[in-house]
Amino acid sequence: MSDRRIFLCADDYGISPAVNVAIRDLVVRGRLNATSVLVTAPSCGRSEARALAALNSASPRVAIGLHFALTAPFRPASGGFRPLRNGAFLPLPAVMGHALLHRFDPGALAAEVAGQLQRFVDLLGRTPDFIDGHQHVHLLPQLRDALLAEAKKAAPNAWLRQCGRVGPLRVRLGDGKGLLLDLASRSFRRRAAALSLHTNPAFAGAYAFTDDADFAALFPRFLDSMPDDGLVMCHPGFVDAELQALDPLTNLREREYSFLASERLPVLLQARGMVLN
């Protein structure tokens, strides 16, 4: 029986120089084979983008995607986007409320998706291999439709991250956050298929980002029932002042990096009959 090939994807490339270094290091080690780029982050400049792209110069090592953002503290890539708070996007709860009530202006949303896609092209010199969303905003009503429509126009060969899980129902029912992602992903998959856009067949990697979370203990569960081309999300990184200013997820990133850089990861993948895609 052949090995199952999966994606192990680091989110948030670009959020800070230290996170960028950690992600590139893991790619070079063969411990990651995908990362999504947060083009609205202050540290996502041309030099950092080129350093990432250079990892594929000799042969393909890493799929590089767009990490679409629409929540604070990040700022729009397009002009005239509203609503904003102190020049930045709204916090996630407010974004969710606007999306559920369809209060966003469709034209402004389309322009923002197009702006972030164009910024990706300007930085990387090509369209993304895939598209996902920071804090999963791409699954929300209105936002998903704007993203899917622009992807169809500007990056039709990119695949889109859906966050629906596989595995026994009794296990999935015990995770409230996962159930919400499952539900939102059902509609996302249908709408993507109607546009002939490809999505990943399965997703894992979400967990409660609490101080006592043990990523090394949680990770084997993410591989349960994972099929070919399934995707496991992660957030490895080193902590620096810029990360601390932008995101509450700090020390956990270093714990994730430590596990992914260790020999425990390849041993676990081999035991499960999996390789990185």
TIROKOL-698755 format. One line per 8 residues: number of its first residue (from 1); their letters; for each residue x, y, z of N, C-alpha, C. Coordinates in pm, 1 decimal. Each point is the difference from the previous one (the first is absolute). Layout:
BEGIN
NUM) A) X Y Z X Y Z X Y Z | ...
END
This chain:
BEGIN
1) MSDRRIFL) 84.5 -119.1 0.0 -84.5 119.1 0.0 88.4 124.7 0.0 | -30.9 95.4 -86.3 80.9 121.1 -8.8 -32.2 93.9 114.6 | 96.7 85.6 33.1 -19.3 96.7 106.9 -105.9 102.4 -37.8 | -72.2 48.0 100.5 -91.2 110.6 -21.1 80.2 129.6 2.3 | -28.6 86.1 -94.9 72.5 125.4 -12.9 -86.7 112.5 55.3 | 53.6 75.1 94.8 -77.2 105.8 63.9 74.4 132.8 -7.5 | -72.8 107.0 24.2 58.8 132.3 13.9 11.0 33.6 148.5 | 116.0 47.1 40.1 19.9 55.8 133.2 29.7 148.2 -21.7
9) CADDYGIS) -99.0 83.4 31.2 0.7 139.8 -42.3 15.2 94.8 118.0 | 102.4 84.9 -5.7 20.8 104.1 100.8 -71.6 127.2 -43.7 | -91.5 46.0 83.1 -67.5 126.9 -26.3 88.8 116.8 44.4 | -34.5 118.4 -48.5 53.2 127.7 51.5 140.7 34.4 -44.6 | 49.5 -54.6 -109.0 129.3 48.5 -48.4 -14.5 149.2 -29.8 | 93.8 77.7 50.6 -5.6 144.7 -18.0 -38.4 75.6 124.6 | -51.1 -67.8 102.6 -48.6 70.8 117.7 113.5 63.7 80.2 | 118.8 -60.5 -4.1 116.2 59.9 65.7 126.4 -65.5 -54.1
17) PAVNVAIR) 112.7 69.6 8.3 124.8 -60.2 -49.1 34.3 -131.4 67.5 | -23.8 -11.2 131.4 36.0 -122.8 71.0 -86.7 -117.7 -42.2 | -128.2 25.7 -22.4 -87.5 -106.2 -50.4 44.6 -43.3 -139.1 | 34.9 96.4 -83.0 44.9 -31.6 -135.7 123.3 -90.1 1.5 | 94.9 31.9 87.2 121.9 -80.7 10.1 -33.4 -143.4 40.5 | -88.5 -13.7 97.6 -36.0 -134.1 46.2 -67.3 -81.1 -109.4 | -89.7 61.9 -74.4 -69.9 -72.0 -107.0 97.4 -42.4 -108.7 | 87.0 90.5 -40.9 96.5 -36.2 -104.8 91.8 -112.1 47.3
25) DLVVRGRL) 40.6 4.7 125.3 86.0 -105.2 54.5 -69.1 -135.3 -7.2 | -127.8 -5.3 34.5 -72.7 -126.7 -3.3 -19.2 -50.2 -142.9 | -17.6 90.9 -94.2 -8.9 -41.4 -140.5 131.4 -64.5 -43.6 | 111.0 63.7 33.2 131.7 -53.2 -37.0 23.2 -137.1 63.7 | -48.6 -18.3 121.0 13.5 -128.7 69.5 -93.4 -107.9 -56.1 | -92.3 38.5 -87.1 -97.0 -94.5 -53.6 -113.1 -28.7 95.4 | -27.9 91.9 93.7 -103.4 -20.7 100.1 -129.0 74.8 -32.2 | 3.5 85.8 -98.2 -118.1 68.8 -51.6 4.0 -8.2 -151.0
33) NATSVLVT) -118.3 -6.4 -61.2 -2.6 4.7 -146.4 -104.8 98.2 -51.9 | -48.3 87.7 88.5 -91.6 105.7 -41.7 5.0 111.8 102.8 | -18.4 122.6 -45.4 -13.8 114.4 88.8 -84.0 105.3 -69.6 | -81.4 71.5 78.8 -83.3 104.6 -57.8 47.6 136.4 48.0 | 2.0 95.2 -92.1 66.9 128.2 19.2 -100.8 107.4 37.8 | 25.8 66.1 111.6 -84.6 106.5 52.5 48.5 131.8 -60.7 | -49.3 30.6 -119.8 54.7 113.2 -75.6 -33.3 134.0 61.4 | -97.5 5.8 92.6 -34.7 125.5 65.2 85.4 28.2 123.7
41) APSCGRSE) 87.5 -92.0 38.1 83.1 19.4 119.3 116.7 93.3 -30.6 | 42.2 79.5 98.4 109.1 95.2 -23.1 131.3 -63.4 -44.4 | 29.1 -120.4 48.6 127.0 -64.2 -35.3 -5.7 -84.2 -126.0 | -109.4 10.8 -72.2 -10.2 -76.6 -124.4 46.0 86.3 -116.8 | 129.9 31.6 0.9 56.3 81.9 -107.0 63.8 -84.2 -108.8 | 58.6 68.3 -95.4 55.9 -69.2 -115.9 115.6 -92.9 37.1 | 84.7 42.8 94.0 114.9 -83.9 34.0 -43.7 -130.2 66.4 | -101.2 6.7 89.3 -49.6 -121.0 64.4 -69.2 -91.4 -100.6
49) ARALAALN) -72.8 59.2 -94.3 -66.3 -80.0 -103.5 102.7 -67.9 -89.2 | 104.8 70.7 -35.3 103.5 -58.4 -85.5 72.7 -113.1 72.2 | 22.8 16.7 129.4 66.8 -106.0 75.8 -83.6 -126.7 1.5 | -131.6 15.4 7.5 -88.2 -117.0 -5.4 -0.6 -60.7 -139.7 | -16.7 83.1 -101.5 -4.5 -49.8 -137.8 129.4 -71.3 -38.0 | 113.0 44.8 55.0 129.1 -60.3 -33.7 8.6 -145.3 42.1 | -81.4 -41.3 95.9 2.3 -139.4 43.7 -46.6 -95.1 -109.4 | -70.3 53.6 -99.2 -46.9 -82.3 -112.3 86.7 17.0 -124.5
57) SASPRVAI) 113.9 66.8 12.7 78.9 33.2 -119.1 60.6 -122.7 -67.0 | 46.8 -96.3 77.8 61.0 -119.1 -59.2 -104.6 -104.8 -34.1 | -93.3 -22.1 89.9 -108.7 -94.9 -22.4 -113.9 37.5 93.7 | -123.1 -39.7 -33.1 -114.4 37.3 85.4 12.1 -61.5 139.4 | -2.2 84.4 100.8 5.3 -45.7 138.5 -127.4 32.1 75.5 | -61.7 114.4 -35.8 -107.8 51.1 83.5 -105.6 67.2 -86.5 | -126.6 -37.0 23.4 -110.9 70.7 -62.8 -18.2 132.1 74.6 | -19.1 107.2 -74.9 -9.2 133.1 59.5 -136.9 58.2 -31.6
65) GLHFALTA) -74.3 32.7 104.8 -136.4 47.8 -18.3 -21.3 139.4 55.1 | -116.8 53.6 -26.7 -43.0 128.9 54.4 -78.1 -24.3 127.9 | 40.0 67.8 107.9 -71.2 -5.6 128.4 -86.9 125.6 8.1 | -121.6 -9.2 -55.0 -88.4 115.3 -8.3 -37.9 48.1 139.7 | 13.0 130.3 24.8 -28.4 55.5 132.2 -106.6 108.1 -9.4 | -87.1 3.1 101.3 -100.6 105.2 7.0 -30.9 35.4 146.1 | 95.9 -24.2 89.0 -20.0 29.7 141.5 117.6 82.2 53.4 | -28.3 73.5 109.3 102.6 79.0 66.5 111.8 -92.3 52.5
73) PFRPASGG) 121.4 51.8 7.5 42.7 138.6 -17.3 45.7 35.7 -141.6 | -32.7 -83.0 -96.9 52.1 21.3 -134.5 -82.5 103.8 -75.1 | 61.2 59.0 -100.6 -59.5 110.7 -74.3 -28.2 -40.7 -143.9 | -94.7 65.1 -63.7 -39.5 -40.5 -135.7 111.1 16.4 -103.2 | -7.2 -81.6 -101.0 88.6 13.7 -115.4 -62.2 89.2 -106.4 | -128.9 26.1 12.7 -72.1 82.1 -97.2 -37.2 133.8 61.7 | -25.2 98.6 -84.4 -41.3 130.0 49.1 -150.6 6.8 18.4 | -42.9 68.9 105.5 -142.3 22.2 18.9 -76.3 -112.0 65.8
81) FRPLRNGA) 69.6 -103.8 51.7 -73.5 -107.8 66.1 -59.7 50.0 130.5 | -122.8 -39.1 26.0 -70.8 33.8 122.9 -83.1 -120.9 44.6 | -29.6 -15.7 131.1 39.2 88.2 110.0 139.2 -32.5 52.4 | 63.5 101.7 58.5 130.2 -14.1 62.2 -6.3 57.0 141.3 | 99.0 -34.9 79.9 14.2 57.9 132.9 145.3 41.7 16.3 | 21.9 129.5 11.6 136.5 54.8 9.8 85.8 -43.2 -118.5 | -63.4 -4.9 -117.1 72.0 -31.8 -122.7 20.7 -147.4 -26.4 | -42.0 -85.9 94.5 17.6 -144.8 -15.9 -135.4 -67.8 -14.4
89) FLPLPAVM) 2.0 -125.4 -42.8 -122.8 -79.2 -4.6 -61.1 -10.2 139.9 | -125.6 -38.3 5.2 -68.0 -20.9 127.2 50.5 -127.7 67.1 | -16.8 -14.6 131.7 31.2 -127.4 66.7 -90.2 -112.2 -52.0 | 44.3 -124.3 21.4 -71.3 -115.0 -54.4 -147.8 -3.9 38.0 | -39.9 21.3 126.2 -143.7 -6.0 30.8 -83.0 98.2 -81.8 | 52.1 120.8 -19.8 -72.9 98.7 -79.0 -5.4 -39.8 -146.9 | 107.9 -55.7 -51.2 1.6 -47.1 -139.7 -102.9 -111.2 -18.4 | -6.6 -91.5 94.6 -98.1 -108.3 -7.9 -141.7 56.1 0.3
97) GHALLHRF) -26.2 97.5 85.3 -132.5 59.2 5.0 -38.2 69.2 -129.3 | 93.6 76.0 -56.7 -27.5 67.0 -127.4 -26.2 -101.6 -110.8 | 79.0 -107.6 -1.9 -15.0 -100.6 -105.3 -133.0 -73.1 11.9 | -34.9 -39.0 120.9 -125.1 -74.5 20.1 -121.9 84.7 -34.5 | 9.8 131.3 21.1 -111.3 90.9 -30.9 10.4 60.1 -140.1 | 102.4 -41.6 -74.6 22.1 48.7 -137.2 8.8 152.0 -3.3 | 82.5 54.1 89.0 14.2 144.3 9.7 122.3 53.1 -73.4 | 84.2 -88.4 -52.3 114.3 46.4 -78.3 -45.9 43.3 -138.5
105) DPGALAAE) 67.6 98.8 -54.8 -26.6 41.5 -136.5 65.5 -99.4 -95.7 | -77.4 -66.2 -87.0 58.2 -102.2 -88.2 112.3 53.9 -87.5 | -15.2 121.1 -49.3 105.0 57.0 -83.5 129.0 22.3 76.2 | -11.6 44.9 126.0 118.7 21.5 82.2 68.7 -132.4 33.7 | -79.2 -102.2 27.3 57.1 -131.9 26.9 75.1 -53.1 -121.7 | -62.9 11.7 -115.4 64.6 -48.3 -122.3 131.5 72.6 -24.4 | 0.7 131.6 24.9 121.4 79.2 -20.7 109.5 -40.1 98.3 | -39.7 -34.0 123.0 100.2 -39.6 99.2 60.1 -136.7 -32.9
113) VAGQLQRF) -83.8 -94.5 -40.2 54.8 -130.1 -41.2 93.6 18.2 -119.0 | -43.1 78.0 -97.4 83.5 24.3 -117.5 130.1 69.2 39.5 | -9.0 92.5 96.5 119.8 71.0 43.2 101.1 -91.7 67.3 | -49.0 -91.0 82.1 92.8 -92.4 65.6 56.8 -101.5 -98.5 | -81.1 -43.9 -93.6 52.6 -88.8 -104.2 107.5 71.1 -82.4 | -23.8 126.2 -33.5 98.1 74.1 -78.6 127.4 24.4 78.9 | -13.7 27.4 129.9 119.7 19.0 82.1 81.1 -129.3 5.0 | -66.8 -114.2 6.0 71.2 -128.4 -3.7 79.1 -11.5 -130.8
121) VDLLGRTP) -65.1 31.0 -111.5 67.6 -8.8 -130.3 117.8 96.8 -5.6 | -17.9 120.8 52.2 108.4 97.9 -0.2 119.2 -49.1 81.3 | -26.3 -67.5 112.3 107.2 -46.1 88.1 66.2 -128.2 -49.2 | -80.4 -94.4 -48.2 51.6 -132.8 -36.7 22.8 -17.8 -149.2 | -57.1 88.0 -79.6 19.0 -8.3 -144.4 -88.2 -101.8 -69.3 | -100.3 -52.0 71.0 -91.4 -97.3 -59.2 -124.8 -8.8 86.2 | -100.1 -69.6 -49.8 -122.6 -19.1 77.5 21.7 -107.7 106.5 | -81.3 -1.7 104.6 19.9 -98.0 107.4 -35.0 -141.8 -41.9
129) DFIDGHQH) 65.7 -96.8 64.1 -33.7 -140.5 -20.1 -134.0 -33.3 64.1 | -32.5 68.9 108.0 -125.5 -22.7 71.5 -37.8 127.1 74.0 | -120.7 3.7 52.7 -49.4 115.8 74.8 -69.8 -50.4 126.2 | 31.1 62.9 112.5 -72.1 -28.4 123.9 -26.9 132.1 70.7 | -46.2 -5.4 124.5 -38.5 122.1 68.1 54.3 8.6 141.1 | 48.6 117.6 37.1 43.6 24.4 136.6 -121.2 -2.9 92.4 | 7.8 -80.0 105.1 -111.1 -23.2 92.5 -122.7 -56.1 -72.9 | 24.4 -67.1 -112.9 -103.1 -69.6 -77.8 -108.7 94.0 -53.5
137) VHLLPQLR) 33.6 128.7 -19.9 -102.9 95.1 -44.0 -52.2 -31.8 -139.5 | 76.8 -75.1 -77.4 -41.9 -30.1 -136.6 -121.8 -90.9 -5.4 | -36.7 -60.9 115.1 -116.6 -88.1 4.9 -128.8 75.1 33.7 | 9.7 125.9 36.9 -116.8 76.0 43.6 -87.8 41.3 -117.8 | -130.7 14.1 22.0 -87.8 52.0 -105.8 53.5 134.3 -50.9 | -31.8 31.3 -121.9 48.5 118.2 -70.8 148.9 -11.9 -30.7 | 82.9 -23.0 101.1 142.9 -7.0 -24.0 35.2 -117.6 -89.9 | -63.1 -115.9 24.2 29.5 -118.1 -82.1 -38.0 26.0 -145.2
145) DALLAEAK) -113.5 67.3 -22.2 -45.5 23.0 -136.5 93.3 95.8 -73.9 | 45.0 104.3 71.2 93.6 93.7 -61.5 131.7 -69.6 -32.6 | 49.0 -82.3 93.7 127.0 -67.5 -22.6 -8.8 -100.7 -113.9 | -106.6 -79.2 -2.2 -14.5 -100.5 -105.2 -13.1 64.9 -137.5 | -75.2 109.5 -7.6 -18.7 68.1 -128.5 132.0 57.2 -51.1 | 76.8 63.1 89.1 127.4 57.6 -43.2 102.6 -107.9 -31.3 | -1.9 -109.3 76.5 90.9 -110.7 -29.8 -28.5 -57.2 -138.0 | -126.0 -13.6 -33.0 -37.4 -51.7 -131.4 53.4 88.9 -111.2
153) KAAPNAWL) -0.7 130.2 23.1 47.4 93.4 -102.5 152.3 9.2 -5.2 | 62.6 12.2 116.9 141.3 34.9 3.5 93.5 -117.5 27.2 | -50.3 -107.6 61.4 85.1 -114.5 32.9 -79.2 -129.7 -12.2 | -50.8 -30.4 -119.2 -89.1 -116.0 -14.8 67.1 -134.0 25.1 | 132.6 -4.9 -3.3 69.8 -126.9 23.9 37.4 -20.8 146.0 | -25.9 99.7 82.8 28.1 -14.2 143.0 -107.4 -85.1 65.3 | 40.0 -81.7 97.0 -101.2 -72.1 76.3 -32.8 80.6 125.3 | -118.1 -23.5 53.6 -51.2 77.6 112.4 -7.7 -87.9 124.3
161) RQCGRVGP) 41.6 56.3 113.8 -5.3 -78.0 123.2 -142.4 -4.1 56.7 | -51.7 -121.7 11.1 -120.7 -19.0 77.8 42.0 -66.1 130.8 | -77.5 17.5 103.7 41.6 -43.3 133.5 -90.2 -108.8 56.7 | -58.4 -80.0 -87.9 -81.3 -112.2 44.4 86.9 -119.3 35.1 | -32.2 -63.6 111.0 78.6 -112.2 50.3 -56.1 -133.7 -48.6 | 79.7 -101.7 18.2 -42.7 -137.6 -25.5 18.4 -77.6 128.9 | -48.8 -123.2 1.7 15.3 -82.4 118.6 -133.1 -28.1 65.8 | 0.4 -78.5 108.4 -124.1 -40.6 66.5 -81.1 120.2 49.3
169) LRVRLGDG) -130.2 -6.7 -20.9 -87.5 109.2 40.6 6.8 23.5 150.6 | 11.0 -106.5 77.7 1.5 14.0 146.2 120.4 82.0 45.6 | 108.7 -6.8 -73.9 118.5 79.5 34.1 -21.3 145.1 -39.7 | -55.1 21.3 -119.1 -18.9 136.0 -48.8 -103.5 77.2 81.7 | -98.3 -71.5 55.4 -104.3 67.5 77.2 52.6 60.3 129.3 | 113.9 -46.2 45.4 54.8 51.1 124.9 78.3 128.4 -12.8 | 8.1 55.4 -119.8 79.6 120.5 -24.7 -91.4 107.9 -57.2 | -41.1 95.0 84.7 -93.0 102.7 -44.1 55.2 87.9 -110.5
177) KGLLLDLA) 125.8 43.1 12.8 61.3 83.4 -103.8 8.8 -76.6 -131.6 | 37.7 -126.7 10.2 9.4 -81.7 -120.6 -133.6 -17.3 -67.9 | -107.0 -12.8 77.5 -133.3 -14.4 -58.6 -39.9 124.9 -77.8 | 33.2 116.6 52.6 -29.6 124.0 -72.4 76.9 5.3 -131.9 | 125.8 -42.2 3.4 79.2 -2.3 -123.0 -55.5 -103.1 -98.8 | -44.5 -114.7 51.1 -61.9 -101.4 -86.2 -121.8 57.0 -71.3 | -86.5 66.5 76.4 -123.9 54.1 -55.9 28.7 107.2 -104.4 | 89.6 92.8 32.1 33.1 106.2 -95.3 65.9 -56.2 -125.3
185) SRSFRRRA) 76.1 -106.7 17.1 72.4 -57.9 -113.6 -91.9 -73.0 -96.7 | -110.4 -52.2 48.3 -93.7 -68.9 -90.0 -48.7 95.8 -107.8 | -42.5 117.4 39.7 -46.3 98.8 -97.1 115.5 47.6 -87.3 | 117.2 18.9 61.5 116.6 44.9 -75.7 35.5 -99.8 -109.6 | 0.0 -129.2 32.2 32.6 -102.2 -99.3 -100.8 -1.0 -115.0 | -128.0 10.0 32.2 -102.8 0.9 -105.0 19.1 117.7 -94.2 | 25.7 115.8 55.6 14.0 119.7 -82.5 128.1 -5.5 -83.6 | 106.5 -54.0 57.8 123.4 -15.7 -76.4 -19.2 -98.1 -115.0
193) AALSLHTN) -67.0 -111.3 26.3 -23.8 -99.5 -104.5 -84.4 57.2 -113.0 | -96.2 84.9 33.9 -84.6 60.6 -103.3 81.1 88.2 -93.6 | 114.4 50.0 48.6 88.3 82.7 -81.9 116.6 -80.9 -56.8 | -4.7 -131.9 17.5 106.7 -90.1 -45.6 134.1 33.3 65.6 | -5.2 42.4 125.5 120.4 26.1 78.0 25.1 -118.4 92.8 | 125.3 -38.3 13.0 37.9 -117.7 77.7 18.3 36.8 147.1 | -37.0 -91.0 89.5 24.6 15.5 142.7 71.2 -123.7 53.5 | 67.6 16.2 112.1 64.8 -114.4 65.0 -106.1 -94.4 55.7
201) PAFAGAYA) 23.9 -131.4 -3.0 -102.8 -95.6 42.0 -21.7 -8.5 149.8 | 96.1 44.3 79.8 -15.0 -10.3 145.4 92.4 101.2 65.9 | -32.6 31.4 125.0 71.8 104.0 74.1 16.7 -43.7 145.3 | 110.1 40.9 61.1 22.0 -21.0 143.3 100.5 104.6 46.8 | 13.4 10.9 130.7 100.1 90.7 56.3 -55.6 104.8 93.1 | -133.1 16.3 3.2 -59.0 98.4 90.0 0.4 -53.5 143.0 | 35.8 84.5 93.6 -6.7 -35.7 141.3 -9.9 127.9 81.9 | -29.7 -12.0 127.3 -13.0 116.3 87.0 138.8 54.4 33.5
209) FTDDADFA) 22.9 125.3 -35.9 131.9 59.9 21.0 14.3 49.9 144.4 | 0.9 -93.9 91.9 15.6 32.8 141.0 144.0 -23.0 42.5 | 38.8 62.3 112.0 139.1 -6.9 44.1 45.4 -143.1 27.4 | -93.8 -85.9 39.4 38.3 -137.2 33.8 -16.3 -98.0 -116.0 | -30.0 50.5 -119.8 -18.4 -89.3 -115.1 131.1 -72.5 -32.5 | -10.8 -130.2 -23.0 116.4 -83.8 -29.7 -8.0 -43.5 -146.0 | 64.2 77.2 -86.9 -9.1 -25.7 -144.0 53.6 -137.7 -35.8 | 108.9 -40.3 62.9 59.9 -130.9 -29.7 -95.9 -113.5 31.6
217) ALFPRFLD) -78.3 15.7 107.9 -96.8 -103.8 36.1 -122.1 4.2 -90.4 | -36.5 118.2 -46.9 -117.9 15.3 -85.1 26.1 -43.8 -143.6 | 121.4 18.2 -47.1 27.6 -17.8 -142.8 -37.7 -137.8 -54.1 | 29.5 -109.7 69.6 -37.8 -130.2 -57.6 -148.8 -11.7 -31.8 | -84.6 66.6 77.0 -143.9 -4.0 -27.0 -34.7 67.6 -132.2 | 79.9 100.5 -36.4 -27.0 70.3 -125.3 16.1 -91.8 -120.9 | 77.2 -105.0 15.5 26.1 -91.8 -111.3 -104.7 -110.2 -11.7 | -86.5 -12.8 100.5 -101.1 -105.7 -3.5 -91.7 15.9 -120.5
225) SMPDDGLV) -13.4 -105.6 -78.9 -89.7 -4.8 -116.0 36.7 99.7 -109.8 | 118.0 58.6 5.3 38.2 98.7 -100.4 26.2 -68.4 -135.0 | -72.3 41.0 -106.4 18.0 -64.1 -130.6 110.1 66.8 -82.2 | 24.9 -53.2 -116.0 90.6 64.6 -94.8 -42.0 144.9 -21.8 | 98.6 88.5 -5.3 -20.5 143.5 -23.5 -71.4 69.7 115.5 | -20.0 -68.8 111.7 -52.4 66.8 117.8 99.1 102.6 51.6 | -49.7 96.5 77.1 83.1 110.5 46.0 -4.2 11.3 151.4 | 117.8 10.6 59.8 12.6 27.1 143.2 57.8 140.3 15.7
233) MCHPGFVD) -75.4 85.8 67.9 40.8 138.5 24.1 89.2 8.7 123.1 | 98.9 89.5 -3.9 82.6 24.3 117.3 46.3 145.5 0.4 | 57.5 42.7 113.7 42.6 139.9 15.3 137.9 6.4 67.1 | 101.4 -60.3 -58.1 131.7 4.3 63.3 63.6 137.5 -13.6 | 89.9 30.3 92.9 71.9 126.9 -9.6 89.0 22.3 119.7 | 85.1 101.1 -12.9 74.7 53.0 112.2 -66.8 131.2 40.4 | 17.1 39.0 124.3 -64.3 120.0 51.5 94.4 119.6 -10.0 | -51.9 109.0 -54.5 71.8 127.0 2.0 -97.7 111.1 36.9
241) AELQALDP) 49.4 121.7 11.2 -83.7 111.7 44.1 -113.8 27.4 -97.1 | 25.6 -17.8 -128.7 -105.7 27.4 -97.3 -115.1 -99.9 12.0 | 33.0 -126.2 20.0 -105.6 -99.2 20.7 -80.0 33.8 125.2 | 68.0 34.6 108.5 -68.7 31.8 124.6 -94.6 119.5 -16.1 | 34.3 92.5 -89.2 -83.4 117.6 -21.7 -121.6 -29.5 -85.8 | 4.9 -107.3 -78.1 -105.2 -26.7 -98.3 -92.7 -115.2 35.8 | 47.3 -95.1 80.6 -76.1 -123.2 14.2 18.0 -59.3 139.2 | -107.2 -49.9 61.9 13.6 -61.4 132.1 62.8 -139.3 -3.3
249) LTNLRERE) 7.1 -60.3 -117.7 57.2 -134.3 -12.3 151.5 13.2 -11.1 | 69.4 -19.7 111.1 145.0 21.2 2.5 73.7 -126.4 42.9 | 2.3 -28.1 131.1 79.0 -113.5 48.5 -42.6 -133.3 -60.3 | -129.9 -12.9 -29.8 -45.3 -124.4 -62.3 65.5 -21.5 -136.3 | 33.0 108.4 -67.1 68.1 -14.1 -129.9 136.3 -67.1 19.2 | 68.5 36.3 106.3 130.7 -61.1 24.6 -13.8 -146.9 38.3 | -107.5 -35.0 70.4 -23.8 -141.8 31.7 -28.3 -78.9 -127.9 | -78.4 59.3 -88.8 -27.0 -68.9 -127.1 129.4 -17.8 -78.9
257) YSFLASER) 80.9 106.5 -5.5 126.7 -11.0 -71.7 85.3 -111.5 58.5 | 7.9 -4.9 132.0 84.2 -100.1 65.4 -40.8 -141.4 -38.5 | -129.8 -26.1 -2.1 -45.1 -134.0 -37.9 27.9 -26.3 -147.7 | -33.4 93.0 -86.0 15.7 -22.3 -144.0 146.7 -15.6 -38.9 | 88.8 65.7 71.9 142.8 -10.4 -30.2 63.1 -125.7 57.2 | -70.1 -66.9 91.3 55.7 -117.2 66.7 -12.7 -125.1 -86.7 | 67.7 -105.1 43.4 -8.9 -127.2 -71.7 -131.8 -71.8 25.2 | -79.6 51.0 92.6 -129.3 -62.8 27.1 -93.4 8.6 -119.9
265) LPVLLQAR) 8.6 108.7 -76.1 -90.4 15.5 -114.4 24.1 -104.5 -108.2 | 121.0 -14.5 -54.9 16.6 -102.4 -105.1 -28.2 -140.7 48.5 | 31.3 -29.2 126.4 -29.9 -133.2 54.1 -150.5 -23.3 2.2 | -74.9 101.2 42.7 -145.3 -11.2 4.9 -59.5 -14.9 -139.7 | 46.1 79.8 -95.2 -52.0 -10.1 -136.2 27.5 -137.2 -59.3 | 119.9 -51.0 22.8 33.5 -132.6 -53.2 -88.6 -107.4 62.1 | -25.6 10.9 130.5 -83.7 -98.0 67.8 -143.0 3.9 -51.6 | -45.2 116.1 -43.2 -135.2 14.8 -53.2 -8.4 -26.1 -151.6
273) GMVLN) 112.7 -27.6 -62.9 0.2 -22.0 -144.0 -27.7 126.1 -78.6 | 57.5 112.6 45.4 -24.3 129.9 -63.0 130.4 65.9 -38.9 | -5.0 78.0 -106.0 112.6 84.7 -41.0 -55.7 136.5 -33.9 | 87.3 99.6 3.6 -42.4 133.5 -37.1 -13.9 8.7 -150.4 | -110.0 57.4 -44.1 -39.1 0.2 -142.1 100.0 74.8 -86.3
END
